[in-house]
Amino acid sequence: MKKIQFILGIHNHQPIGNFDSVIEDAYQKSYRPFLDVLDDHPFLRLSLHLSGCLIEWLEDHHSDYLDRIAAYVADNRLEILSAGFYEPILAVIPDRDKIAQIQKMNTYIRDRFHTTSRGLWLTERVWEPHLPGPLQSAGIRYLTVDDYHFLAAGKRPDELTGYYLTDDQGDAVGVFPIQQQLRYAMPFQEPDVTLQILRKAAEESGQTVLVMADDGEKFGVWPGTYERCYGSEHWLDRMFTALEENRDWITTTTFGDYFDSHPPLGRVYLPTVSYFEMSEWTLPGDQGQIFTDQIQQLKAAGTWDKIQPFFRGGTWRNFQSLYDESNWMVKRNIHLSRQLDRAGKSGEFSPEDRAGIETEIWRSQCNCAYWHGIFGGLYLPHLRHAIFQSLITADSRLAKILPNGNSVPEDWDQDGGSEFILENRFYRLFASEKGGVIRELDLIAPRFNLSNTLRRYPESYHRQLSRGECGTIRFNS
């Protein structure tokens, strides 16, 4: 009999600054009922990542949920994946912060769930080739990214039935491909479709593996999915039942167990890329429309599957050139991280002071307020406000230790012109020599950026709105 191994990975995340009511809704519609269904299927094993932002909220509001997770781990039914604690885009933050944020998550996982995490959920699957070194230094041995990453590196779909090693400067990590077919099938198509995909890849040795790892919110929070997964359609229970009933040829496993018991398929060198949909969102509005039109033409011609691996849009860093407001937040964060690093080397403050400032810097690295697409929350003022709250707090604490630290004009936003800082104990103002623009005006005590506004930019989906197709557009809450 042909057999296959299957890894189901779930990623649950809520951004810094999100409303309690929104997170509670996600808990009631997705996080809790998912475990309720899993309770009834003892033969299944999964991999799970919870972001540190969500973990902190759960500890305050539903710590029993984390107790349930710990029990699953103790029963060897659940593997916990690590990540940067506050869900940063790892590629664009300083290496010292990459390593420290992952180590913070590893420490939490060890203390709360009594397990060691060697696997990583890569935020928004934003991969850049320099990542293996910092990941190795943080104790990570394997991670998962989209199959598109591998296709863009020249791999064929039939070669994506295991994991590969990728390396940089002598540091290697394993990389597992997430199957787009499975991402699109679960939970939107009947369980039989998932079984068909798995059966097609099965073989006599039973050593091949397919991965479906995606947002947990798609099982209950995304439009229509609560009724589908837990309501009258009972999709999740039917899917789990189908996996259990077919365990004579489907073995559910975890990234860690598969990594430990199987050799890599070979080496691979992935390009700078995220999941395919992101490559459209990172383009200017008019270019995004052209990009979408070309995809539709290729699909109509029946050549899309062959062309997609060679079809490129933009990369995640494009958001910093598309949105000046995003770039300013990113560069503010990096500048503060550098200041903290320099101050630490000179021994000018206590470990307690450093830890407090460091936490605020890490919180301000939460990715969601830095970009926009179907997901992302750059246009959401409360998410940007949360970033600035942490930036202002870190800035103020550093200023007490380094009173002259901000006095020298610097090019904070990397646009070729210096920024000047004017401040007293009430206000802090950043002004750019290019046009005399006020870049940021902070009320220090309430940690409030009075200039936290955002221009409306042309987006590729605006064309759908002009055609009256707004019902087809879904935005992140």
C-alpha positions as CSV (number, residue, x, y, z in Angstrom):
1,M,0.0,0.0,0.0
2,K,1.2,3.5,-0.9
3,K,1.6,5.7,2.2
4,I,2.4,9.2,3.1
5,Q,3.2,11.4,6.1
6,F,1.3,14.7,6.7
7,I,2.3,17.7,8.7
8,L,-0.5,20.1,9.7
9,G,0.9,23.3,11.1
10,I,-1.2,26.1,12.7
11,H,-0.1,29.7,13.3
12,N,-2.2,31.8,15.7
13,H,-1.3,35.5,15.9
14,Q,-2.8,38.9,17.0
15,P,-0.9,42.1,16.5
16,I,0.3,44.5,19.2
17,G,-2.4,47.1,19.7
18,N,-5.3,45.1,18.5
19,F,-8.7,45.6,20.3
20,D,-9.5,43.1,23.1
21,S,-12.9,42.5,21.5
22,V,-11.3,41.5,18.2
23,I,-8.9,39.1,19.9
24,E,-11.7,37.7,22.1
25,D,-13.8,37.1,19.0
26,A,-10.9,35.2,17.4
27,Y,-10.5,33.1,20.6
28,Q,-14.2,32.2,20.7
29,K,-14.5,31.5,17.0
30,S,-11.2,29.8,16.2
31,Y,-8.6,29.2,18.9
32,R,-10.8,27.5,21.5
33,P,-13.2,25.5,19.2
34,F,-10.2,24.2,17.2
35,L,-8.9,22.6,20.4
36,D,-12.4,21.4,21.3
37,V,-12.5,19.5,18.0
38,L,-9.0,18.2,18.4
39,D,-9.9,16.8,21.8
40,D,-12.1,14.2,20.0
41,H,-9.3,13.0,17.7
42,P,-6.5,11.5,19.9
43,F,-4.7,9.9,17.0
44,L,-3.8,13.2,15.3
45,R,-0.5,15.1,15.8
46,L,0.1,18.7,14.9
47,S,2.6,21.5,15.0
48,L,1.5,24.9,16.5
49,H,2.9,28.4,16.7
50,L,1.4,31.1,19.0
51,S,2.9,34.6,18.6
52,G,4.2,36.2,21.8
53,C,1.7,39.1,21.3
54,L,-1.2,36.6,21.5
55,I,0.5,34.6,24.3
56,E,0.6,37.7,26.5
57,W,-3.1,38.3,25.9
58,L,-4.0,34.7,26.5
59,E,-2.0,34.7,29.8
60,D,-4.1,37.6,30.9
61,H,-7.5,36.5,29.6
62,H,-7.6,32.7,29.0
63,S,-4.6,31.1,30.6
64,D,-6.5,27.8,30.7
65,Y,-6.0,27.6,26.9
66,L,-2.3,27.6,27.4
67,D,-2.7,24.9,30.0
68,R,-4.5,22.8,27.4
69,I,-1.7,23.4,25.0
70,A,0.8,22.2,27.6
71,A,-1.2,19.0,28.1
72,Y,-1.1,18.3,24.4
73,V,2.6,18.7,24.4
74,A,3.0,16.4,27.4
75,D,0.9,13.8,25.5
76,N,3.3,14.1,22.5
77,R,0.4,15.3,20.3
78,L,1.6,18.8,19.7
79,E,4.9,20.3,18.6
80,I,5.4,24.0,19.5
81,L,7.2,26.2,16.9
82,S,9.3,29.2,17.9
83,A,9.6,32.6,16.2
84,G,10.5,36.1,17.0
85,F,8.5,36.7,20.2
86,Y,6.6,39.8,19.0
87,E,6.2,38.5,15.4
88,P,8.7,40.7,13.6
89,I,9.8,40.3,9.9
90,L,13.1,38.7,10.9
91,A,14.9,39.7,7.7
92,V,14.6,43.5,8.4
93,I,15.5,43.8,12.0
94,P,19.1,43.7,13.4
95,D,20.6,40.3,13.9
96,R,21.0,40.8,17.6
97,D,17.2,41.4,17.8
98,K,16.5,38.4,15.6
99,I,18.4,36.1,17.9
100,A,17.2,37.7,21.2
101,Q,13.5,37.6,20.2
102,I,13.7,33.9,19.2
103,Q,15.6,33.1,22.4
104,K,12.9,34.9,24.4
105,M,10.3,32.7,22.7
106,N,12.4,29.6,23.3
107,T,12.6,30.4,27.0
108,Y,8.9,30.9,27.3
109,I,8.2,27.6,25.5
110,R,10.6,25.8,27.8
111,D,9.1,27.3,31.0
112,R,5.4,27.2,30.0
113,F,5.2,24.1,27.9
114,H,8.2,22.1,29.2
115,T,9.6,21.4,25.8
116,T,12.5,22.6,23.6
117,S,11.6,24.2,20.3
118,R,14.0,23.7,17.4
119,G,11.5,24.7,14.7
120,L,10.5,28.2,13.5
121,W,7.4,29.8,12.1
122,L,8.8,32.4,9.7
123,T,6.6,35.6,10.0
124,E,4.7,36.1,6.7
125,R,7.2,33.6,5.3
126,V,9.5,36.5,4.4
127,W,12.8,34.7,3.5
128,E,16.1,36.3,2.7
129,P,19.3,34.2,2.1
130,H,21.2,35.6,5.1
131,L,18.9,34.1,7.7
132,P,20.5,30.7,8.4
133,G,23.3,32.2,10.5
134,P,21.0,34.1,13.0
135,L,18.6,31.2,13.1
136,Q,21.3,28.7,14.0
137,S,22.6,31.1,16.7
138,A,19.2,31.2,18.2
139,G,18.9,27.4,18.3
140,I,16.7,26.9,15.3
141,R,17.3,23.8,13.1
142,Y,14.3,23.9,10.7
143,L,11.5,26.0,9.5
144,T,8.7,26.0,6.9
145,V,8.1,28.3,4.0
146,D,5.9,28.2,0.9
147,D,6.4,25.9,-2.0
148,Y,6.7,29.1,-4.1
149,H,10.0,29.7,-2.5
150,F,11.3,26.4,-3.8
151,L,9.7,26.8,-7.3
152,A,11.3,30.2,-7.6
153,A,14.7,28.4,-6.9
154,G,14.1,26.0,-9.7
155,K,12.6,23.0,-7.9
156,R,9.7,21.1,-9.6
157,P,6.5,20.4,-7.7
158,D,7.2,16.6,-7.5
159,E,10.4,17.4,-5.7
160,L,8.7,19.0,-2.8
161,T,7.9,15.9,-0.7
162,G,10.5,16.3,2.1
163,Y,12.8,19.0,3.4
164,Y,16.0,20.5,2.1
165,L,19.0,22.1,3.7
166,T,19.9,25.7,3.0
167,D,23.0,27.5,4.3
168,D,24.9,30.7,4.5
169,Q,28.5,31.1,5.5
170,G,28.6,27.6,7.0
171,D,25.4,27.8,8.9
172,A,22.6,25.4,7.7
173,V,18.9,25.0,8.5
174,G,16.3,22.7,7.2
175,V,13.4,24.1,5.1
176,F,10.1,22.4,4.6
177,P,7.8,23.5,1.7
178,I,4.1,24.3,2.4
179,Q,1.9,23.0,-0.4
180,Q,-0.2,25.8,-1.9
181,Q,-2.8,23.2,-3.1
182,L,-3.4,22.2,0.5
183,R,-3.5,25.8,1.7
184,Y,-6.3,26.5,-0.8
185,A,-8.1,23.2,-0.1
186,M,-8.3,23.5,3.7
187,P,-10.9,24.4,4.8
188,F,-12.5,25.7,1.6
189,Q,-13.0,22.4,-0.2
190,E,-14.3,19.1,1.0
191,P,-12.0,16.8,3.0
192,D,-11.9,14.4,0.1
193,V,-9.9,17.0,-1.9
194,T,-7.2,17.0,0.7
195,L,-7.1,13.2,0.7
196,Q,-6.8,13.2,-3.1
197,I,-3.8,15.5,-2.9
198,L,-2.2,13.3,-0.3
199,R,-2.9,10.1,-2.2
200,K,-1.4,11.4,-5.3
201,A,1.9,12.0,-3.5
202,A,1.9,8.7,-1.5
203,E,4.4,6.1,-2.4
204,E,5.4,2.6,-1.3
205,S,8.1,3.5,1.2
206,G,5.8,5.9,3.1
207,Q,8.7,8.3,3.6
208,T,7.4,11.3,1.7
209,V,5.7,14.1,3.5
210,L,3.4,17.0,2.5
211,V,2.9,20.1,4.6
212,M,-0.1,22.3,5.2
213,A,0.8,25.2,7.5
214,D,-1.2,28.3,7.6
215,D,-3.1,30.9,9.8
216,G,-5.3,29.4,12.5
217,E,-7.8,32.2,11.9
218,K,-8.8,30.7,8.6
219,F,-10.5,28.0,10.7
220,G,-13.3,30.2,12.2
221,V,-12.4,33.9,11.8
222,W,-12.2,34.4,8.1
223,P,-15.6,35.1,6.5
224,G,-17.9,32.1,6.4
225,T,-15.4,29.8,8.0
226,Y,-16.9,29.6,11.5
227,E,-20.1,28.1,10.2
228,R,-18.2,25.9,7.8
229,C,-15.7,24.6,10.4
230,Y,-17.9,24.3,13.5
231,G,-21.5,25.0,12.5
232,S,-23.8,22.9,10.4
233,E,-21.0,21.8,8.0
234,H,-18.7,20.5,10.8
235,W,-15.8,20.7,8.3
236,L,-13.0,20.4,10.9
237,D,-14.4,17.4,12.6
238,R,-15.0,15.7,9.3
239,M,-11.5,16.5,8.2
240,F,-9.9,15.1,11.3
241,T,-12.2,12.1,11.2
242,A,-11.0,11.4,7.6
243,L,-7.4,11.6,8.6
244,E,-7.9,9.2,11.5
245,E,-10.0,6.8,9.4
246,N,-7.2,6.7,6.8
247,R,-4.3,6.3,9.2
248,D,-3.4,3.0,7.6
249,W,-1.8,5.1,4.8
250,I,-1.7,8.6,6.3
251,T,0.6,9.3,9.2
252,T,0.2,12.7,10.9
253,T,3.5,13.8,12.2
254,T,5.4,17.0,13.2
255,F,8.3,18.9,11.7
256,G,10.6,17.9,14.5
257,D,9.9,14.1,14.3
258,Y,10.2,14.1,10.5
259,F,13.4,16.2,10.6
260,D,15.0,13.8,13.2
261,S,14.1,10.6,11.3
262,H,14.6,11.5,7.7
263,P,17.6,12.9,5.7
264,P,17.2,16.0,3.6
265,L,16.4,15.7,-0.1
266,G,19.4,17.9,-0.9
267,R,20.5,21.5,-0.8
268,V,18.5,24.5,-2.0
269,Y,19.2,28.2,-2.1
270,L,16.0,30.1,-1.8
271,P,15.7,33.7,-3.3
272,T,14.4,36.7,-1.4
273,V,10.6,36.0,-1.5
274,S,7.5,35.5,0.5
275,Y,4.2,33.7,-0.3
276,F,3.1,34.5,-3.9
277,E,0.2,36.7,-3.0
278,M,2.6,39.1,-1.2
279,S,4.5,39.7,-4.4
280,E,1.5,41.5,-5.8
281,W,0.8,43.5,-2.6
282,T,4.3,44.9,-2.5
283,L,3.9,46.6,-6.0
284,P,2.7,50.2,-6.6
285,G,-1.0,50.2,-7.4
286,D,-0.7,50.6,-11.2
287,Q,2.0,48.0,-11.4
288,G,-0.1,45.6,-9.2
289,Q,-2.9,45.9,-11.7
290,I,-0.7,45.0,-14.6
291,F,0.7,42.1,-12.5
292,T,-2.8,40.8,-11.9
293,D,-3.9,41.2,-15.5
294,Q,-0.9,39.2,-16.7
295,I,-1.8,36.4,-14.3
296,Q,-5.3,36.3,-15.5
297,Q,-4.2,36.2,-19.1
298,L,-1.8,33.3,-18.4
299,K,-4.5,31.4,-16.6
300,A,-6.9,31.9,-19.5
301,A,-4.3,30.6,-21.9
302,G,-3.7,27.6,-19.7
303,T,0.0,28.3,-19.2
304,W,-0.1,29.7,-15.7
305,D,1.2,26.6,-13.8
306,K,4.3,26.5,-16.0
307,I,5.0,30.2,-15.9
308,Q,4.3,30.9,-12.2
309,P,7.7,29.8,-10.9
310,F,9.4,32.4,-13.1
311,F,6.8,35.1,-12.4
312,R,8.0,37.7,-9.9
313,G,6.4,40.7,-8.2
314,G,8.0,42.7,-5.4
315,T,9.6,41.8,-2.1
316,W,8.5,42.7,1.4
317,R,11.1,45.5,1.7
318,N,9.2,47.3,-1.0
319,F,6.7,48.4,1.6
320,Q,9.4,50.8,2.9
321,S,9.6,52.5,-0.4
322,L,5.8,52.4,-1.1
323,Y,4.8,53.9,2.3
324,D,7.0,56.6,3.7
325,E,5.1,56.2,7.0
326,S,6.2,52.5,7.2
327,N,9.8,53.3,6.4
328,W,9.9,55.9,9.2
329,M,8.7,53.4,11.8
330,V,11.2,50.7,10.6
331,K,14.1,53.2,10.7
332,R,13.1,54.6,14.0
333,N,13.1,51.1,15.5
334,I,16.5,50.3,14.0
335,H,18.0,53.5,15.2
336,L,16.8,52.9,18.8
337,S,18.1,49.3,18.7
338,R,21.6,50.7,17.7
339,Q,21.5,53.3,20.4
340,L,20.7,50.6,23.0
341,D,23.5,48.4,21.7
342,R,26.0,51.2,21.9
343,A,24.9,52.2,25.4
344,G,25.0,48.6,26.6
345,K,28.6,48.2,25.4
346,S,29.6,51.3,27.4
347,G,28.0,49.9,30.5
348,E,25.9,53.0,31.1
349,F,22.8,51.4,32.6
350,S,21.7,48.4,34.6
351,P,20.5,45.0,33.2
352,E,17.0,45.9,34.4
353,D,17.0,49.2,32.5
354,R,18.2,47.4,29.4
355,A,15.6,44.7,29.6
356,G,12.8,47.2,29.8
357,I,14.0,49.3,26.9
358,E,14.7,46.1,24.9
359,T,11.2,44.8,25.3
360,E,9.7,48.1,24.0
361,I,12.0,48.0,21.0
362,W,10.9,44.4,20.3
363,R,7.2,45.2,20.7
364,S,7.6,48.0,18.1
365,Q,9.0,45.4,15.7
366,C,5.6,43.6,15.4
367,N,5.1,43.4,11.7
368,C,1.4,44.0,11.2
369,A,1.5,47.9,11.2
370,Y,4.3,48.0,8.6
371,W,2.5,46.7,5.5
372,H,-0.7,46.4,3.7
373,G,-2.4,43.8,1.5
374,I,-5.4,41.6,2.1
375,F,-3.7,41.2,5.5
376,G,-1.4,43.7,7.2
377,G,-2.6,46.7,9.1
378,L,-0.7,49.8,8.0
379,Y,-4.0,51.6,7.4
380,L,-5.2,50.8,10.9
381,P,-4.4,53.7,13.2
382,H,-4.6,51.7,16.5
383,L,-1.9,49.3,15.3
384,R,0.4,52.2,14.3
385,H,-0.3,53.9,17.6
386,A,0.8,50.8,19.5
387,I,4.1,50.8,17.5
388,F,4.7,54.5,18.4
389,Q,3.8,53.9,22.0
390,S,6.7,51.5,22.3
391,L,9.0,53.6,20.3
392,I,8.3,56.7,22.4
393,T,8.7,54.7,25.6
394,A,12.0,53.2,24.5
395,D,13.2,56.7,23.4
396,S,12.3,58.3,26.7
397,R,14.0,55.7,28.8
398,L,17.1,55.9,26.6
399,A,17.1,59.7,26.9
400,K,17.3,59.5,30.7
401,I,20.5,57.3,30.4
402,L,21.9,59.1,27.3
403,P,20.8,62.7,27.7
404,N,22.8,63.8,24.7
405,G,22.2,60.7,22.6
406,N,19.8,62.4,20.1
407,S,21.5,65.8,19.8
408,V,23.5,65.0,16.6
409,P,21.6,65.3,13.3
410,E,21.4,62.0,11.5
411,D,19.7,60.5,8.5
412,W,17.2,58.5,10.4
413,D,15.0,57.4,7.4
414,Q,17.9,56.9,4.9
415,D,16.6,59.4,2.3
416,G,19.8,61.3,2.0
417,G,18.9,64.1,4.3
418,S,19.4,64.5,8.1
419,E,16.7,64.7,10.7
420,F,16.9,67.1,13.6
421,I,15.4,66.6,17.1
422,L,13.9,69.3,19.2
423,E,12.6,68.3,22.6
424,N,11.8,69.3,26.1
425,R,10.2,67.3,28.9
426,F,6.8,67.6,27.2
427,Y,7.4,67.2,23.5
428,R,9.8,65.6,21.1
429,L,9.8,66.8,17.5
430,F,11.6,65.2,14.5
431,A,12.1,67.5,11.6
432,S,13.7,66.7,8.2
433,E,16.0,69.0,6.4
434,K,14.5,67.9,3.2
435,G,11.5,70.3,2.9
436,G,11.5,71.1,6.6
437,V,8.9,68.4,7.2
438,I,7.8,67.4,10.7
439,R,8.3,63.7,10.6
440,E,7.0,63.0,14.1
441,L,5.6,65.1,17.0
442,D,5.3,63.2,20.3
443,L,3.6,64.0,23.5
444,I,6.1,62.3,25.8
445,A,4.1,61.6,29.0
446,P,1.0,60.0,27.3
447,R,3.3,58.3,24.7
448,F,1.2,59.7,21.8
449,N,2.4,60.7,18.4
450,L,0.3,63.6,17.2
451,S,1.5,63.2,13.7
452,N,0.5,59.5,13.4
453,T,-1.4,59.9,10.2
454,L,-1.3,58.1,6.8
455,R,-1.8,59.3,3.3
456,R,-4.2,57.2,1.2
457,Y,-2.1,55.6,-1.5
458,P,-3.3,54.1,-4.8
459,E,-3.7,50.3,-4.3
460,S,-4.2,47.7,-7.0
461,Y,-7.6,46.6,-5.5
462,H,-9.0,50.1,-6.0
463,R,-9.9,49.1,-9.6
464,Q,-12.2,46.4,-8.1
465,L,-13.9,49.1,-6.0
466,S,-14.4,51.3,-9.1
467,R,-16.1,48.3,-10.8
468,G,-18.4,47.7,-7.9
469,E,-16.6,44.4,-6.9
470,C,-16.0,45.4,-3.3
471,G,-17.8,42.2,-2.2
472,T,-14.8,40.2,-3.4
473,I,-12.3,42.1,-1.2
474,R,-11.6,41.0,2.4
475,F,-9.5,43.1,4.7
476,N,-7.7,42.1,8.0
477,S,-9.5,43.4,11.1
